[in-house]
Amino acid sequence: MSNSLFVKICGLKTERDVDTAVEAGADAIGFVFSASPRRIDAATAARLCRRVPESVLTVGVFRDEPLHEVRSVATDAGIRAVQLHGPEDRAYYDDLASGGWTLIRAAGFGDQVPRFGDMGEDMLLLDAPVPGSGVTWDWSTRPPAGSGEKWLLAGGLSPDNVRDAIEAAQPWGVDVSSGVEQSRGVKDPALITAFVKAARARS
Ligand SMILES: O=C(O)c1ccccc1NCC(=O)[C@H](O)[C@H](O)COP(=O)(O)O
C-alpha cells in the first residue's frame, strides 16, 4: 500500500480488470460475493487473486451472509480483507479478526453517523444507503475525522467527481464501482485508470 490516498476499486470480475487496477496503482481491489450483477464465486476469486501482488489488498465484499459462509468463501478465495455491508455485530467482527482478515465496515451515511472503530474495524467505508448503486450522498456533511481514522469515501464516485469529493470530505481513501463501468457490472479499463489518476492528482 502506498502512503498517498488509499484507492480501492470494487466489483472486479475478470483478469483484464484486475490487471488494469493493479497497473493503475490501486491499493485494494474488491470482489463481491453477495447478490449483485458483480457477484463472482470463490473459485473465480481465487484465480484472480493469484494475479495480485502482495502490495495490493484483496477484499471480499459481503452483505448479510452467515459468518460460516464468509469464513468459508474468504478462505477458499484466499482474500486478505473482508468488507461487511450488513448489520453484523461485534462478535461477528471479532471472529473474523481472529481469523486474521483485515476488516472494512461499510455503512450507509444517513441520520446515524457511523463512528470509526465501533466494531473494531480497520477501515470504515461510508457509502450511499444502497451499496454499489452509483448514488452519491452529501459528502460535505461528514464530520471531520479524528487522527488515525482510516475512512473511505464511497457512493457514486467517478473520474469526473472524485477530486472534488476528496476536497470536500477529506477522506483517508476512496472506493468506486459503478463509476468505472461501461454498463452495470461491466468494468471499463480506461475509466479504472482515469479514476486512480484523478484520485491521486494534486489540486
Ligand atoms: O456492488 C454491489 O452490487 C454490492 C452488492 C452488495 C454489497 C456491496 C456491493 N458493492 C459495494 C461497492 O461496490 C462499493 O464498496 C460501494 O458501494 C461503492 O459503490 P458505487 O456507488 O457503485 O461506486
Ligand as a Chemical Component Dictionary entry (heavy atoms), coordinates in Angstrom:
data_LIG
# 
_chem_comp.id                   LIG 
_chem_comp.type                 NON-POLYMER 
_chem_comp.pdbx_formal_charge   0 
_chem_comp.three_letter_code    LIG 
# 
loop_
_chem_comp_atom.comp_id 
_chem_comp_atom.atom_id 
_chem_comp_atom.alt_atom_id 
_chem_comp_atom.type_symbol 
_chem_comp_atom.charge 
_chem_comp_atom.model_Cartn_x 
_chem_comp_atom.model_Cartn_y 
_chem_comp_atom.model_Cartn_z 
_chem_comp_atom.pdbx_ordinal 
LIG O1  O1  O 0 -21.617 -3.833 -5.901 1  
LIG C1  C1  C 0 -22.626 -4.374 -5.429 2  
LIG O2  O2  O 0 -23.591 -4.689 -6.144 3  
LIG C2  C2  C 0 -22.695 -4.682 -3.971 4  
LIG C3  C3  C 0 -23.614 -5.618 -3.532 5  
LIG C4  C4  C 0 -23.688 -5.920 -2.186 6  
LIG C5  C5  C 0 -22.861 -5.293 -1.278 7  
LIG C6  C6  C 0 -21.927 -4.353 -1.714 8  
LIG C7  C7  C 0 -21.848 -4.050 -3.048 9  
LIG N1  N1  N 0 -20.940 -3.111 -3.523 10 
LIG C8  C8  C 0 -20.088 -2.360 -2.724 11 
LIG C9  C9  C 0 -19.309 -1.419 -3.597 12 
LIG O3  O3  O 0 -19.151 -1.627 -4.753 13 
LIG C10 C10 C 0 -18.653 -0.231 -3.087 14 
LIG O4  O4  O 0 -17.974 -0.605 -1.926 15 
LIG C11 C11 C 0 -19.532 0.965  -2.842 16 
LIG O5  O5  O 0 -20.835 0.594  -2.524 17 
LIG C12 C12 C 0 -19.478 1.982  -3.949 18 
LIG O6  O6  O 0 -20.307 1.651  -4.996 19 
LIG P1  P1  P 0 -20.582 2.678  -6.190 20 
LIG O7  O7  O 0 -21.543 3.719  -5.730 21 
LIG O8  O8  O 0 -21.165 1.810  -7.249 22 
LIG O9  O9  O 0 -19.274 3.260  -6.609 23 
# 
loop_
_chem_comp_bond.comp_id 
_chem_comp_bond.atom_id_1 
_chem_comp_bond.atom_id_2 
_chem_comp_bond.value_order 
_chem_comp_bond.pdbx_ordinal 
LIG O1  C1  DOUB 1  
LIG C1  O2  SING 2  
LIG C1  C2  SING 3  
LIG C2  C3  SING 4  
LIG C2  C7  DOUB 5  
LIG C3  C4  DOUB 6  
LIG C4  C5  SING 7  
LIG C5  C6  DOUB 8  
LIG C6  C7  SING 9  
LIG C7  N1  SING 10 
LIG N1  C8  SING 11 
LIG C8  C9  SING 12 
LIG C9  O3  DOUB 13 
LIG C9  C10 SING 14 
LIG C10 O4  SING 15 
LIG C10 C11 SING 16 
LIG C11 O5  SING 17 
LIG C11 C12 SING 18 
LIG C12 O6  SING 19 
LIG O6  P1  SING 20 
LIG P1  O7  DOUB 21 
LIG P1  O8  SING 22 
LIG P1  O9  SING 23 
# 
